[in-house]
Amino acid sequence: MEPLRAGDPVRVRDLVLRGRLGSGGMGEVFLGRTPGGRAVAVKMVHRGISA
């Protein structure tokens, strides 16, 4: 896991993002934590793909 970079989101809804897990052609994957503490992978799809 890498640290978040400048410009990376720190929250997505109720998830707190803790670091970067990877990236690829479709987007970036972050490590997030739920309010209850569960670790989850959060994929953020590139804007051009989601539209």
Secondary structure by P-SEA (a helix, b strand, c coil): ccccccccccccccccccccccccccbbbbbbbcccbbbbbbbbccccccc
